[in-house]
Amino acid sequence: MYAVAGMSIALVIGIPLGIVASGTLIRNRLARYPIVTVTRGFLAASRAVHEIVWAVLFVLALGLSPVAGVFAIGIPYGGILGRIIAERITDAPERPLEALYGSGASPFQILIYGRLPFAAPDLISYLFYRLECAIRAAAVLSFVGLGGLGFRITIALDDLRYDEAWTSIYALVILVAAIDVWSAQVRRRLL
């Protein structure tokens, strides 16, 4: 739950800031540079701090709450997703976009009908990869007392119940493998 909720926050942060950080919607060159620079700086600052540090900061601010774990995953992953989205959007080849430019399409139309379709397969693959990372991060964050699978592993190890610890570890591996299979199916349907 921490991973899914954290990734939801990451998408809310990453998608709009990634699009702004790409600079593709801003026609005015004088305005583009400061807006892109500030947005990329914000994305860099949010991903520069590891999720464990974010967790400690949010636990201090909010107490041992699920919200602390969700924000600890959502903020740095939002910065990471925003950076990847910005790069994939700007890396779209210009040659296929020339027809859209020539027909008088707006920057938003070029983004929707030209840049995003080019970037979508890579972005979806990366999104699933980040979801796997978020699941592992949620397990690690739960070791510090935020509840979840990692917390169960900690309790089992503290009680010398290695069979329960291994069962939880197997559950984590199966969960990550299931996401990998799901990701492959989604990518196959898109391609």
C-alpha positions as CSV (number, residue, x, y, z in Angstrom):
1,M,0.0,0.0,0.0
2,Y,2.9,2.4,0.8
3,A,4.4,1.7,-2.6
4,V,1.2,2.2,-4.6
5,A,0.2,5.4,-2.6
6,G,3.8,6.7,-2.9
7,M,3.9,6.1,-6.6
8,S,0.5,7.9,-7.0
9,I,2.0,10.9,-5.3
10,A,5.1,10.5,-7.5
11,L,3.0,10.6,-10.6
12,V,1.1,13.7,-9.4
13,I,4.5,15.4,-8.9
14,G,6.4,13.9,-11.7
15,I,4.1,14.2,-14.7
16,P,3.3,17.9,-14.6
17,L,6.8,18.9,-13.4
18,G,8.4,16.7,-16.0
19,I,6.4,18.3,-18.8
20,V,7.3,21.8,-17.5
21,A,11.0,20.8,-17.1
22,S,11.1,19.6,-20.7
23,G,10.3,23.1,-21.8
24,T,8.3,21.9,-24.8
25,L,5.2,23.9,-23.9
26,I,6.9,27.2,-23.6
27,R,7.3,29.1,-26.8
28,N,9.0,32.2,-25.4
29,R,12.8,31.5,-25.2
30,L,13.3,34.1,-22.5
31,A,10.7,32.6,-20.2
32,R,11.7,29.0,-21.0
33,Y,15.2,29.1,-19.5
34,P,14.3,30.3,-16.0
35,I,11.1,28.1,-15.8
36,V,13.0,25.0,-16.9
37,T,15.9,25.7,-14.7
38,V,13.8,26.2,-11.6
39,T,11.7,23.2,-12.3
40,R,14.7,20.9,-12.9
41,G,16.3,22.3,-9.8
42,F,13.2,21.4,-7.7
43,L,13.2,17.9,-9.3
44,A,16.9,17.5,-8.5
45,A,16.4,18.7,-4.9
46,S,13.5,16.3,-4.3
47,R,15.4,13.2,-5.6
48,A,18.7,14.2,-4.0
49,V,17.5,13.2,-0.6
50,H,17.1,9.4,-0.1
51,E,13.7,8.1,0.9
52,I,15.0,6.9,4.3
53,V,16.0,10.5,5.1
54,W,12.6,11.7,3.9
55,A,11.0,9.0,6.2
56,V,13.0,10.2,9.2
57,L,12.0,13.8,8.5
58,F,8.3,13.0,8.0
59,V,8.3,10.7,11.1
60,L,9.7,13.6,13.1
61,A,7.0,15.9,11.6
62,L,4.0,13.6,11.5
63,G,4.9,10.8,13.9
64,L,4.8,7.1,13.1
65,S,2.1,7.4,10.5
66,P,1.5,5.7,7.2
67,V,1.5,9.2,5.7
68,A,5.2,9.6,6.6
69,G,6.0,6.4,4.6
70,V,3.9,7.4,1.6
71,F,5.5,10.9,1.3
72,A,8.9,9.5,1.9
73,I,8.5,7.4,-1.2
74,G,6.4,9.9,-3.2
75,I,8.6,12.9,-3.1
76,P,12.0,11.5,-4.2
77,Y,10.3,9.2,-6.8
78,G,8.3,12.2,-8.1
79,G,11.6,13.9,-8.7
80,I,13.0,10.9,-10.4
81,L,10.0,10.4,-12.6
82,G,9.9,14.1,-13.5
83,R,13.5,14.0,-14.7
84,I,12.9,10.9,-16.8
85,I,9.7,12.3,-18.3
86,A,11.4,15.6,-19.2
87,E,14.3,13.7,-20.8
88,R,12.1,11.3,-22.8
89,I,9.9,14.1,-24.0
90,T,12.8,16.3,-25.2
91,D,14.6,13.3,-26.8
92,A,11.7,12.7,-29.2
93,P,13.1,12.9,-32.7
94,E,12.3,16.2,-34.4
95,R,11.9,14.8,-37.9
96,P,8.5,13.2,-37.2
97,L,7.4,16.3,-35.4
98,E,8.0,18.5,-38.4
99,A,4.6,17.6,-39.9
100,L,2.9,18.7,-36.7
101,Y,4.9,21.9,-36.7
102,G,4.1,22.5,-40.4
103,S,0.4,22.0,-39.9
104,G,0.3,24.7,-37.2
105,A,-0.2,22.5,-34.2
106,S,0.2,24.1,-30.8
107,P,3.0,23.0,-28.5
108,F,0.3,21.1,-26.4
109,Q,-0.9,19.3,-29.5
110,I,2.7,18.4,-30.5
111,L,3.2,17.1,-26.9
112,I,0.1,15.0,-27.0
113,Y,0.2,13.7,-30.5
114,G,4.0,13.6,-31.2
115,R,6.2,13.6,-28.2
116,L,4.2,11.5,-25.7
117,P,3.5,8.6,-28.1
118,F,7.2,8.4,-28.9
119,A,8.1,8.4,-25.2
120,A,5.2,6.3,-23.9
121,P,6.8,2.8,-24.1
122,D,10.0,3.8,-22.3
123,L,8.0,5.8,-19.7
124,I,5.7,2.9,-19.0
125,S,8.7,0.5,-18.6
126,Y,10.4,2.9,-16.3
127,L,7.2,3.5,-14.3
128,F,6.9,-0.3,-13.6
129,Y,10.6,-0.4,-12.7
130,R,10.0,2.4,-10.2
131,L,7.0,0.6,-8.8
132,E,9.3,-2.4,-8.1
133,C,11.8,0.0,-6.4
134,A,9.0,1.5,-4.4
135,I,7.9,-1.9,-3.1
136,R,11.4,-2.6,-2.0
137,A,11.7,0.9,-0.5
138,A,8.4,0.4,1.4
139,A,9.8,-2.8,2.8
140,V,12.9,-1.1,4.0
141,L,11.0,1.9,5.4
142,S,8.8,-0.5,7.4
143,F,11.9,-1.8,9.1
144,V,12.1,1.6,10.9
145,G,8.6,1.0,12.4
146,L,6.2,2.3,9.8
147,G,4.5,-1.1,9.5
148,G,4.3,-3.3,6.5
149,L,6.2,-6.3,5.2
150,G,9.6,-5.2,6.4
151,F,8.1,-4.7,9.9
152,R,6.9,-8.2,9.9
153,I,10.3,-9.4,8.9
154,T,11.9,-7.5,11.7
155,I,9.5,-8.9,14.3
156,A,10.0,-12.4,13.0
157,L,13.8,-12.0,13.2
158,D,13.6,-10.5,16.6
159,D,11.5,-13.4,17.8
160,L,13.9,-15.9,16.1
161,R,11.0,-17.0,13.9
162,Y,13.1,-17.5,10.7
163,D,10.3,-19.5,9.0
164,E,8.0,-16.4,9.2
165,A,10.8,-14.1,8.1
166,W,11.5,-16.3,5.0
167,T,7.8,-16.4,4.2
168,S,7.7,-12.6,4.2
169,I,10.8,-12.4,2.1
170,Y,9.3,-14.9,-0.4
171,A,6.1,-12.7,-0.5
172,L,8.2,-9.7,-1.3
173,V,10.0,-11.6,-4.1
174,I,6.7,-12.9,-5.5
175,L,5.2,-9.4,-5.4
176,V,8.2,-7.9,-7.4
177,A,8.1,-10.8,-9.9
178,A,4.4,-10.3,-10.4
179,I,4.9,-6.7,-11.2
180,D,7.6,-7.7,-13.7
181,V,5.2,-10.1,-15.4
182,W,2.5,-7.4,-15.4
183,S,5.0,-4.9,-16.9
184,A,5.9,-7.3,-19.7
185,Q,2.3,-7.8,-20.6
186,V,1.5,-4.1,-20.7
187,R,4.6,-3.4,-22.9
188,R,3.6,-6.2,-25.3
189,R,0.2,-4.7,-25.7
190,L,1.6,-1.3,-26.4
191,L,4.1,-2.4,-28.9
